[in-house]
Amino acid sequence: MEALNDILTTILPYTEWPMFILLIGGGIFLVFYSKFIPFRYFGHALAVVSGRYDDKDAKGDVSSFQALSAAVAATVGLGNISGVAIAIHDGGPGVVFWIWITALLGMGIKFYSGSLAIMFRGTDSEGKLQGGPMFYITQGMGNWAKPMAVFFSICGLFGFLGVFTANQFTEAFMGVVKPHETLFATSEYNWKLAIGFFLAIVTSGVIFGGLNKIAKVASAIVPFMVGVYLLAVIFVMASNAGDIFPALKMIFVEAWNFDTMVTGGFWGLVIIGVRRAMFSNEAGLGSAPMYHGQSRNNEPTKEGLVAMLGPFIDTIMVCTFTAVVIILSGAYLEDGSGITMTMSAFEKTMYGIGDTLLMVIVAAFALSTLFTYSYYGVKSLSFLTNPKIGKWYNMFFVIMIVFAAVASLQLVKNLIDLSYALMVIPNMIAVLYLSPKVNAASKQYFQKMKKGA
């Protein structure tokens, strides 16, 4: 494992700048090019996702709300709880500001990619509707761009593994329950292995049921788990109201710390923020369009507006609350990283029971993320082969859950960061290339909306 980690560590720096330029540069361009549509029509987006504008005759397998729930389930998870802690550990409190900036730009990116998911979708060999980067690359850009779609799908076979979630859930369980200290005196490694097998078995029960089962479970779990988590965070913030403003002030001040000790200096700090924000909301990654492409919706702009709510929910809201709790608790000054830092913050601020409560929340987050992530990998393998073979990805997915439970955080983090950075390149090139088509569609949509008003 150490040799693999060394290889990933060596390759990763070469992917950072292309990712940074495409996400930040591309995101800024799209926000201005859209004339700020994602922000001007935020209220309309909420109305669309509520079902007010649903078309019962539209093609698709799931509703826009279910597609958003499934996409958010894959992003509002341990990336928002432990991913933020990792970012603060690696870059300090100022990194949160750059997570915000990337998320705001991500709303623009997801508006375009969500629209493209409906605009360019086709049917597979089984006659089912399919959407996502592979389809808007090949259908929108033409066959000459198919190597980009293939490259995206190959990287997705690894990027869409649930390894980070399995790893951090295992760490959380070991940190709170400490079974290796209290039960049967079995070694820590054996307990981690057992947890991995448990996660693999539970996940198998859902993911082998296909998209509809995943979407139903996700739409049931996501609102509940986000609500409980936000209530816990609000309680902590209300109990420490006097520390909220200093915590936010620290984020803004440290964001411009040109003397930061982060590797790479100030730009290293920004890149950490971009990387963790992408891990949090997946804007520019191309994963969410795979779900949105299956929505019962024939109107690209409507789905784009639904998709752009994802970064606001999982990053602007959930990540911010997590960061404030970590900073005001002082947990960011400790040696721990990832889920252990967040659990320490909750334990300190919720009278010693916060870590147990967080463990329950983490379990819900972890399972919903594992349920939804497998679908992305199935679609990637299906594109490379066919749907019948693509379904076998689930076997690889559950095996890697067990592997991740006993692997190091550094190895898991490097594997995901590298895969994500490589996936961004073809996806963002396609989104930028096809953005004029999205603008034309949105212009027609809003004109029809005004006439109908």
C-alpha positions, 0 to 999 in steps of 0.5 A, a space after each residue: 500500500 505504501 508503494 501505491 501511495 508513493 506513486 499517487 503522491 508523485 503524480 498528483 501535483 501534475 494534475 492540480 493546475 489543469 484542474 484549478 484553471 478549468 474549475 476556477 477559470 471555467 467557473 468564472 467564465 460560465 457565471 458571467 456568460 450565463 449573466 448570473 442565471 444560477 443566482 437570479 433564478 434561485 427562487 425559481 429553482 426551488 419551485 422546480 425542485 418542489 415539483 411545481 413545474 413537473 411534466 407528467 408526460 416527460 421521459 425519465 426514470 426518476 423525478 427531479 427531486 429524486 435526482 437531486 436527492 440522489 446527487 446530494 446524497 452522494 455529495 452531502 456526506 463524509 466529504 462535508 463532515 471529514 473533508 472540511 476537517 481535512 481541508 482545515 488541517 491541511 490549510 488552516 481556517 482560511 481554506 474555508 473561504 476558497 471552498 466557498 468561492 469554488 462552491 459559488 462558481 460550482 453553482 454555475 458549472 452545475 447549471 450548465 452540466 445539469 442542462 447538458 445532461 437532459 439536452 444530450 441523452 440517449 438510450 442504452 442497449 436495453 432501451 433505458 434513458 442515459 445521460 451524463 458527461 459521456 453522452 454530452 461529450 459524444 453527442 454534443 461534440 461529436 465522435 472525434 471527442 469520444 476518447 475524452 468520454 472514454 478517458 472520463 469513464 476509465 477514471 470514473 471506475 476509480 473515482 466513483 469508488 466509495 473508499 473515502 466514505 468507507 475509510 472515514 466511517 470505519 475511523 469514526 466507529 473505531 474512535 467512538 465505540 472502540 470495540 478493539 478495547 472492549 469487545 473480545 480483545 480482537 485486534 484493531 485491524 480485524 475490527 476494521 475488516 469486520 466493519 468493512 464487510 458489514 458496510 459491503 453487505 448492507 450496501 449490496 442490499 440496496 445497490 443491486 436493486 438498481 436506480 429506482 431503489 437507490 433514488 427512493 432510499 436516498 430521497 428518504 434518507 437525505 432530507 432527514 439526515 441533513 435536518 438532524 445534522 443541521 439541528 445539531 450544528 445550530 445547537 452548538 452555534 447557539 450555545 457558543 454564539 459569542 464565538 461565531 463571529 470570531 470564527 468567521 472573521 478568522 476564515 476571512 483573515 486567514 484566506 489572504 494569509 500570504 505567509 501561510 505555512 501550507 505547502 505551496 504557500 498562498 496558492 497551495 492554500 487556494 488549491 486545497 480549498 478548490 480540491 476539497 470543495 470539488 470533493 464536497 459538491 463535485 461541481 465540474 466533476 461530471 457525476 451529478 449529471 448522470 443522475 440528472 440525465 435520468 430525470 423525468 424532465 424534457 426541459 434542459 434549463 429546468 434540470 440545470 436549475 435543479 442541479 445548481 442547488 447541490 453546491 449551495 446545499 452541501 457546501 455553502 450550508 453544510 460545509 460552513 456549519 461544520 467549519 464553524 463548529 471545528 474552529 470555535 471548538 478549537 479542534 483545528 489546533 489538535 493533531 487529528 485530521 478527518 473525521 476524528 477532528 470533527 468528532 472531537 469538535 462535537 464532543 467538546 461542544 455538546 457536553 461529551 455526547 456530541 461524538 456519539 450523536 455524530 456517529 449516528 449521523 455519520 452512519 446515515 451519511 455513509 450509507 446514503 453515499 455508498 448507495 448512490 456512488 455505486 451507480 456512477 461507476 456502473 454507468 462508467 463501466 456500462 459506457 465502456 462495455 455494455 449495461 450487462 457488464 456494467 452491472 458487475 461494477 457493483 462487485 468491484 465496488 463492494 470489494 473495495 469497501 472492505 479494502 478501504 476500511 483497512 487502508 490509510 486515509 492518505 492513500 484513500 485521499 490521494 486515490 480520490 483526489 487524482 481520479 477527480 482531477 483527471 475527470 475534471 479535465 474532459 468534463 469541463 472542456 465539454 461543458 465550456 465547449 457546449 455552453 452556447 447551446 445551454 445559453 440558447 436553450 435557457 433563453 428560449 425557456 425564460 421567454 416561454 416562462 415570461 409569456 406564460 406568467 
